[in-house]
Amino acid sequence: MCPAATDLPPSSDVDGHEDKSSTTAPPSPPPCTPNDPICRAAYRHAHENLHPAILAHSLRVYTYARDISASEATAYSEPHAVENTLLYVTSLFHDMGTSPRYDSDTESSTTRFEIAGADAALGFLSGPDIPDGDVLARLWGREVWLAIALHTSPQIAERSSALARLLRLGVRIDFGGEGKVRMLDDLLAMGREDGAGAGAGGAKEVIARTEREFPRDGIEKVLGDAVTDQALVHPEKAPMVSWPGVLLRSKRENMEWEGVNKAF
């Protein structure tokens, strides 16, 4: 599923400076992380700022999106292609707006979490520690921003761009419930000339293997609570007809409910 990690640099080389917040080295990125400094920096940033269950979800999303790209023979799955780097960054930042770090400033505190995450990704790509970050942001920034901002918008995301489509499909598979095996197999089949997907057993094993590597750990409750906890404080973050708005309405109608948000 993921290529073996090869010659990853020490943590001080990831983004050009050493971690001053701890005397211990940051954890190494998982093997499926593309072997380039931007992706290693993205993983470190996500590990520092995301709830562990949301980070694992983001890595599953990348894995499924990359596998779909591979079945379609597009550059988003090519190990050394900039498109693959951007797919990884987009996947790891798509729920970054749930992080307290990006809910603390004045603008983000009243902005939908999808937009806060999109802004965070753009800021990351254009940061001074990212090699050629200004070029990446200029050439790809809008596409990355739109993919993240639209990832909770059914049908719109799928038709906006190749990157937005892959991110949206990865999210749909991870939250696909009992139908996710069939969904993944159908998507893999669409990309093959012979029309054959991984097969029910194959798609099932891909998902099982991915969830063993990156356990779900109650992601539905964790993510639903993260979105509604922000919106209860700042209702502007959850417009009525948006996914956050649907979750907020359900939360308000079921304040004593401690399980997964009933509208998730």
LOVOGU-769521 format. One record per residue: residue in one letter; x, y, z of N, C-alpha, C, O in turn. Coordinates in steps of 0.02 Angstrom, whole numbers, plus 32768, in hexadecimal, padded with zeros to 4 digits. Layout:
BEGIN
AXYZXYZXYZXYZ
...
END
This chain:
BEGIN
M80297FC48000800080008000802B803E80008021806C7FD7
C805C8041802E8088807B803280CF8064802580E38030803F
P80F5808A7FFF813B80777FF58162807F8036814F80A68061
A81978059803B81C0805D807881E180A1807D81F380BF804B
A81EA80B880BA820C80F880C5825580F080B3827380BC80C1
T82728123809382B8811F807F82DD815E809182CC8195807B
D830F815680BA833F818C80C8831E81CE80DB832F820280C0
L82EE81CC810982D1820A8121830582308149832B8213816F
P8307827281408339829A8164832782A181AD82ED829581BF
P835682B481D7834682C0821D831482F98224830A832181F6
S82F382FB825E82BC832B826782D28373825D82A9839C8247
S83108383826C832683C88264832883DE821B832B8419820D
D832783AC81ED832A83BC81A682E683C2818682E183D5814C
V82B183B381AB826F83AF818D825883F28173824183F8813A
D825F8425819C824884668185827B849D8194826984D88199
G82B98489819B82ED84BA81A082FE84D381E5832A84FD81ED
H82DB84BB821882EC84CF825B82DC8497828B82B3846B827C
E82FB849882C482F1846382F582B48472831E82A084AC8327
D8296843C8339825B844383648271845B83A98292843783CE
K825E849883B8827184B583F8823D84A9842D824784BB8467
S8205848B841B81CF8481844B81DA8442847481B7843784A5
S820984178461821483D98485825B83C2847B827B83D18448
T8275839D84AC82B8838384A682B98341848082EF83288470
T827F83258472827B82E6844E826E82F38404824C832483F2
A828882C883DA827E82D08392823582C2838182168297839F
P821982E6835181D482D9833C81CF8295831C8200827B8301
P81948277831D818C823483008198823582B5818A82678293
S81B181FF829B81BD81FA8253817B81F4822F814C81D68249
P8176821081F38139820981CB812E81BF81BA815D819981B6
P80F081AB81AF80E28166819B80FF81588156810B81878130
P8109811881458129810781068106812180C88126812B8094
C80C4812C80CB80A28143808F80AF818D8080809981A6804C
T80D181B080AD80E081F780A1811381FE8068814881E0806B
P810382258035813482317FFF8176824A801C81778272804A
N81AC8231800081EE823F801B820982828001823882857FD9
D81EA82B8801A820482FA800A81FA8328804681CF831A8070
P8220835D804C821F8387808881DC83A9809581CB83B580CE
I81B783B98060817683DA806A814683AB808D812383BF80BB
C8144836D80778116833C8096812B832C80DD810183248109
R816C832780E98183831A812D81718355815B815D834B8195
A817783928141816483CC8169811883CD8174810183DF81AA
A80F283BA814280A983B8814980958385817E8068839381A6
Y80B5834B817E80A5831981B080B5833281F6808D832B8225
R80EF835081FD8102836B823F80D0839F825680BB839E8290
H80BC83CB822A808C83FF823C804983E0824F802A83F58281
A803383AF82297FF3838E82387FF78368827A7FC8836A82A2
H802E834682858037832182C48035834F8300801B833C8335
E8050838B82F9805183BB8330800E83DB833D800083F28375
N7FE383DF830A7FA7840883107F6583E2830C7F3283FC8323
L7F6483A682F17F25838282E97F1A835083217F498333833C
H7EDB834583327EC9830D835E7EE282CD833D7EDB82C78300
P7EFD829D83627F18826083447EE6823C83177EFA822082E3
A7EA7823B83297E75821982FF7E6A823E82BE7E5F821F828A
I7E6E828082BF7E6682A882827EA482A182567E9E829F8219
L7EDF829D82747F1B8291824D7F18824D822B7F28824781F0
A7F028219824F7EFD81D682317ECA81D781F87ED581B881C4
H7E9281F982027E60820181CD7E7F8222818F7E73820C8157
S7EA68256819A7EC5827A81627EF5824E813C7EF9825280FE
L7F198223815F7F4781F4813D7F2181BE81177F3781A880E2
R7EE881A981317EBF8179810C7EA3819A80CD7EA2817B8097
V7E8D81D880D37E7481FC80997EA9820080637E9B81F48028
Y7EE6821180767F1C821480457F2781D080257F2F81CC7FE8
T7F28819B804C7F34815880317F0081457FFE7F11812D7FC8
Y7EC08151800D7E8B813F7FDD7E8F816B7F9F7E8881537F67
A7E9A81AC7FA97E9E81DA7F707ED881C87F437ED281C97F06
R7F1181B87F617F4C81A47F3A7F3F81647F137F54815D7ED9
D7F1D81337F337F1080F47F117EE080FE7ED67EE780DE7EA2
I7EAF812B7EDE7E82813A7EA67EA9815A7E6E7EA081497E33
S7ED581897E7F7EFF81A97E4C7F2A81757E297F3281787DEC
A7F4681467E4E7F7081127E2F7F4880E87DFD7F6280D67DC8
S7F0A80D97E0E7EE080B17DE17ED080D77DA17EC380BA7D6D
E7ED0811A7DA67EC281447D6D7F01815C7D497EFE81807D17
A7F3B81477D647F7D81597D477F8681A47D417F9B81BD7D0D
T7F7581C97D777F8082117D777FBB82227DA47FD181F97DCC
A7FD5825E7D9D801282727DBF800A82777E0A803C82787E2E
Y7FCD82797E237FC282807E6B7FD982437E937FDC82467ED0
S7FEA820D7E70800481D27E92804D81C67E83806B81967E9D
E806B81EF7E5980B281E67E4780DF81FC7E8080D982357E98
P810C81D07E98813381DE7ED5815782217ED5815A82427F09
H817382367E9C819C82737E9C817982AE7E79819982E07E6A
A813982A77E6C811582DC7E4A80FC83117E7C80EA83007EB4
V80FD834F7E6780E483847E93809A83797EA38083838C7ED9
E8076835B7E74802F834D7E818025831F7EBD7FF783287EE4
N805182ED7EC4804C82BF7EFD805B82E47F3E803A82D87F70
T808D830F7F3C809C83387F77806083627F8B804F83667FC6
L804083807F5A800683AB7F687FCA83827F817FA4839A7FAB
L7FC183467F677F8B831B7F7F7F97830A7FC97F6883097FF0
Y7FD582FC7FDB7FE582EC80217FD88329804D7FB883238081
V7FF18362803A7FE7839F80617F9D83AF80687F8583BF809E
T7F7983AA80317F3183B980327F0D838980607EE1839E8086
S7F1E8349805D7EFE831780887F0B832680D27EDE832280FB
L7F49833680E37F5A834181297F3E838281447F3583898181
F7F3183B281187F1783F3812F7ECB83F981287EAF842C813D
H7EA983C7810C7E6283D380FB7E3783DC81397E0283FC8135
D7E4B83C281737E2683CE81B17E4F83F781E37E4083F8821E
M7E82841A81CA7EAC844181F67E86847982197E9B8491824D
G7E4F848E81FC7E2684C3821A7E0784AF825C7DEE84DA8281
T7E08846D826D7DEF845882AE7E23846282E57E12845B8320
S7E60847182D37E96847983047E8E84BB832A7E7F84EE830C
P7E9884BA836C7E9584F983927EC4852E83767EB6856A837B
R7EFC8519835A7F2C854A833E7F0B857583097F1A85B08303
Y7EDF855782E27EC0857C82AB7E78859182BC7E5185A28290
D7E69859082FC7E2885A983137E3385E183477E0485F58369
S7E7085F9834C7E81862883817E848671836A7E77869F8391
D7E95867C832A7E9986C183147E5486DB83017E2586B482F8
T7E4E871C82FB7E0D873C82F37DE9872482B47DAD871682B7
E7E0D8720827C7DEC870D823E7DD686C4823E7D9D86B5822C
S7E02869682537DF1865082537DBB863F82847D96860E827A
S7DB5866582BA7D84865682ED7D3D865E82D47D0E864582F4
T7D338680829D7CF0868882817CEB866B823A7CBC867A8216
T7D1C864282277D1F862681E47D1285DB81E67D2A85B98214
R7CED85C181B77CE1857981B27D23855381B77D56856A819D
F7D21851881D77D5F84F381E07D7E84E0819E7DBB84DA8199
E7D5584D5816A7D7184C481297D9C84FD810E7DD284F280F2
I7D84853A81157DA8857480FC7DE6858281287E1B8593810E
A7DDF857981697E19858181957E50855081837E8B85618183
G7E3D851281727E6E84E0815D7E8D84F2811A7EC984E88111
A7E65850B80EC7E7F852080AB7EB1855980B37EE5855A8093
D7EA0858980DD7ECE85C180EA7F0E85A8810A7F4585BF80FA
A7F08857781387F43855B81597F71853981277FAE8541812B
A7F54851480F87F7C84F180C67FA1852380997FDC851A808A
L7F7E855880867F9E858B805C7FD685AE8081800B85BB8065
G7FCB85BC80C17FFF85DB80E9803B85AD80F2807485C380F1
F802D856C80F98064853B8100808D853880C080CA853B80C3
L806C853380878090852C804880BA856A803880F08564801A
S80A285A3804B80C685E1803B80F685F680738112862D8070
G80FE85CC80A5812985DC80DD817285DD80CB818685BF8099
P819B860080F281E2860880E2820B85C880E7824185C380CA
D81F18595810B8216855781138207852380DE822484ED80DF
I81DB853380AF81C88504807A81F18513803B81EE854B8022
P821784E28022823E84ED7FE5821185027FAB81E084E07F9B
D822285397F8C81FC85547F5381B3855E7F65818685597F3B
G81A6856E7FA5816185767FBB813C85AD7F97810085A67F89
D815E85E47F87813C861A7F65812586047F1F80F086197F08
V814E85DA7EFE813B85C17EBC810085917EC380D085957E9C
L810385647EF480CC85357EFE808B855A7F0C8057854A7EEF
A808F858B7F38805285B07F4A803685D57F0E7FF985D97F05
R806285F17EE4804B86177EAA802C85E97E757FF885FA7E58
L804A85AF7E6A803385827E357FFA85557E4B7FCE85457E24
W7FFC853F7E8B7FCD850C7EA27FA285237EDC7F7484FF7EF0
G7FB0855D7EF87F8E85727F357F4385737F307F1F855B7F5C
R7F29858F7EF97EE185947EF27EC1854F7EED7E8B85437F0A
E7EE185207ECA7EC484DD7EC37EC484B97F067E9384987F17
V7EFA84C07F2C7EFC84A27F6F7EC784C17F9B7EA3849D7FBF
W7EC185037F997E9185267FC37E4A850F7FB37E2385007FE0
L7E39850D7F737DF584F97F607DE684B17F727DAF84A17F88
A7E1784847F697E0B843E7F7A7DF884367FC37DCA84107FD3
I7E1C84597FEF7E0D845380367DCC847780487DA2845C806C
A7DC284B3802D7D8684DA803D7D4784B680277D1284BF8045
L7D4B848E7FF27D10846E7FD57D0784257FEA7CDA84047FD1
H7D31840C80167D3183C380217CF283A980437CE6836C8043
T7CC983D580607C8983BF807D7C4F83D0804F7C1583CC8064
S7C5D83E380117C2883F87FE27C1E83C27FAD7C4183C17F7B
P7BED83967FB87BE1835F7F887BD483797F427BB383AD7F39
Q7BED83557F117BE483627EC97C0C839F7EB17C27839E7E79
I7C1183D37ED97C38840D7EC57C8283FC7EC67CA684097E96
A7C9983DF7EFD7CE083CD7F027CF5839D7ECC7D2B83A47EAE
E7CCB836B7EBF7CDD83387E8D7CE783547E477D0983367E1E
R7CC9838E7E397CCD83AA7DF67CF583EB7DF27CF5840C7DBF
S7D1783FC7E287D3D843B7E2A7D8284347E0C7D98845E7DE5
S7DA683FE7E1E7DE983F37E057DFC83AB7E157DDB838A7E3C
A7E3383947DF77E4A83507E057E5D83487E4E7E4E83157E6D
L7E7E837B7E6B7E9283777EB07E5683787EDF7E5383517F0E
A7E2783A57ED37DEB83A87EFC7DC383677EF97DA983507F2B
R7DC0834A7EBD7D9C830A7EB57DBD82D37EDD7D9B82AD7F00
L7DFF82CD7ED97E2282987EFD7E1A82A07F487E0E826F7F6C
L7E2082DD7F617E1782E87FA97DD082D67FBE7DC782B37FF0
R7DA082EC7F997D5A82DE7FAA7D4C82937FA87D2A82797FD4
L7D6682707F777D5B82277F727D7D82037FAC7D6181D47FC8
G7DB9821A7FBF7DDA81FB7FF97DB1820380387DAC81D58060
V7D95823F80427D6A824B807D7D2C8220807A7D18820280AC
R7D0D821C803F7CD081F380387CDD81AA80487CB4818A8069
I7D15819080317D24814A80407D2E8140808B7D15811080A8
D7D54816D80AA7D61816380F17D238167811C7D1F81478150
F7CF2818E81077CB38193812B7C7B816F81077C40817F810F
G7C8D813E80DE7C5B811B80B57C3580E480D77C0880C680B8
G7C4580D681167C2080A2813A7C24805E81177C59804B80FD
E7BED803B81177BEB7FF880FA7BF57FF980AE7C077FC58092
G7BEA8032808E7BF1803480467C368048802D7C40804E7FF0
K7C668052805A7CA6806D80447CCF803A801C7CF6804E7FF1
V7CC77FF980297CEC7FC880027CD57FC97FBA7CFE7FCB7F8C
R7C947FC97FB07C797FCC7F6B7C8C800E7F497C9C800E7F0E
M7C8A80447F6E7C9B80857F527CE380867F3A7CF2809D7F02
L7D11806E7F647D57806D7F507D63803F7F157D8880507EE7
D7D4480057F157D4D7FD77EDD7D337FF57E9C7D527FEE7E68
D7CF980167E9F7CDE80367E637D0C806D7E4A7D1680747E0D
L7D2880957E777D5580CB7E627D9580B07E447DAF80CB7E13
L7DB0807B7E617DEC805C7E457DDD803E7E007E0880407DD4
A7DA280227DF87D8F80047DB87D8880397D827D9A802D7D48
M7D6F80747D947D6780AA7D637DA980BF7D447DAB80D67D0B
G7DDF80B67D6A7E2080CB7D517E4680977D2A7E7C80A47D11
R7E2A805B7D257E4C80257D027E2D80197CBE7DF0801C7CB7
E7E56800B7C8D7E3C80007C497E107FC37C457DE07FC17C1E
D7E1F7F907C6F7DF67F537C6C7DB87F587C977D8F7F297C99
G7DAF7F917CB97D737F9B7CE27D727F737D227D3F7F727D44
A7DA97F537D347DAB7F2B7D707DCB7F527DA97E017F6F7DA1
G7DA97F547DE17DC47F767E1B7DF27F487E417E0E7F197E25
A7DF97F547E817E227F297EAB7DFE7EE87EBA7E1D7EB97ED4
G7DBD7EE57EAA7D957EAC7EBE7D7D7EB67F057D9F7ED87F2C
A7D447E997F177D297EA57F5A7D5C7E947F907D657EB97FC0
G7D7F7E5A7F877DB17E487FB87DEB7E787FB87E047E8A7FEE
G7E007E8F7F7C7E387EBD7F787E297F007F977E517F1A7FBF
A7DF07F1E7F867DDD7F5F7FA27DD47F597FEE7DE77F868013
K7DB67F2280037DAC7F17804B7DEF7F13806F7DF67F2E80A5
E7E207EF280507E617EEB806F7E867F2E806F7EA97F3E809F
V7E7F7F56803A7E9E7F9880387E857FC280737EAD7FE18096
I7E447FC1807E7E277FE980B57E3B7FCD80F87E4D7FF38125
A7E397F8A80FF7E4D7F6C813F7E967F7B814F7EA77F8A8188
R7EC17F76811E7F087F8381287F147FCC813A7F3C7FDC8166
T7EF07FF981187EF7804081277EE08050816E7F0080788191
E7EA9803281837E8F803F81C67EB8801D81FC7EB780338236
R7EDC7FE981EB7F0B7FCD821C7F467FFD82267F5D8007825E
E7F5E801981EF7F96804781F47F83808982157FA980A5823C
F7F4780A182047F2E80E1821F7EE980D4823D7EB680E0821C
P7EE580BD827C7EA580AA829B7E7280E3829C7E84811E829F
R7E3280D1829A7DFD810382987DF6812882DA7DEC816582DB
D7DFA810583127DFB812483547DC28156835E7DCC818D8378
G7D85814383497D4B816D83557D4B81AE832F7D3481E18349
I7D6581AE82F27D6C81EC82CC7D2A821082C27D29824E82C3
E7CF481EB82B87CB4820D82AD7CA1823A82E87C8B827382DF
K7CAB822083257C9B8249835F7CCE828183697CBD82BA8378
V7D0D827083607D4282A2836A7D3982DD833A7D3B8317834F
L7D2F82CF82FA7D29830582C97CE8832B82D27CE7836882CF
G7CB1830782DD7C71832882E77C73835783237C5A838F8320
D7C918340835A7C97836983967CC483A5838A7CB783DC83A2
A7CFB839B83657D2983D283597D07840A83327D1184458341
V7CDE83F883017CBB842A82D97C86844D83027C81848B8300
T7C5E842783277C278447834D7C41846D838A7C23849F839D
D7C77845683A97C92847C83E27CA584C383CD7C9A84F383F1
Q7CC384C983927CD4850B83787C95853483697C90856F837A
A7C658513834A7C29853683337BFC854B836D7BD8857D8368
L7BFD852783A47BD5853B83DE7BEE857D83FA7BC885A58415
V7C2F858983F47C4C85C8840C7C4485FF83D87C34863883E9
H7C4D85ED83997C48861E83627C198601832C7C3185E182FE
P7BD8860C83327BA885F083027BB6860582BA7B9F85E4828C
E7BDB863C82B07BEB8651826C7C13861D82467C14861D8209
K7C3385F0826B7C5B85BC824B7C308585822D7C498558820B
A7BEF858882397BC3855282237B85856E82007B4E856B821C
P7B8C858881C37B5185A1819E7B1C856B81987B2B85308195
M7ADE858081977AA68551819D7AA88518816B7A9B84DF817D
V7AB98526812B7AB484F280F77AF684CD80ED7AFC84A580BE
S7B2784D881187B6884B781117B698477813B7B3E846C8165
W7B9D844D81307BA5841281597BB0842481A37B90840681CE
P7BDB845581B37BDF846A81F97B9C848282147B8D8476824F
G7B7484A481EB7B3384BB82017B04848282127ADF84868243
V7B05844E81E97ADC841281F77AF183F182387AC783DE8260
L7B3283EC82427B4B83CE82817B3883F982BD7B2583DE82F1
L7B3E843B82B67B2D846782EE7AE4846383007AD28460833A
R7AB9846182CE7A71845C82DB7A62841A83007A3B841A8330
S7A8083E482EA7A7583A4830B7A8F83A583537A70838A8381
K7AC983C4835D7AE583C983A17AB683EF83CE7AAA83DA8407
R7A9C842783B77A6F844F83E17A2F842B83F07A1184348425
E7A19840083C279DB83DB83CD79E5839E83F979B583808412
N7A25838C84047A34834F842B7A6E835D845B7AA0833A845B
M7A66839184847A9E83A684AE7AB3837284E17AED837184F7
E7A86834584F57A97831285267AB682D485067ACF82A88529
W7AB382D084C47ACE829684A07B1A829784A27B3982C98492
E7B38825F84B67B81825C84BC7BA2823184877BDF82298487
G7B7B821584597B9781EC84257BAA821583E87BB1825283EC
V7BB481F383B07BC4821583717B8B8243835E7B50822F8362
N7B9A827F83497B6782AF83337B36828C83057B4A826C82D5
K7AF5829383137AC2826E82EF7ABD828382A67A9E8260827E
A7AD982BB82947AD882D2824E7B1982C3822A7B2082D781F0
F7B4782A1824A7B888294822A7B7E826381F07BAE825181CE
END
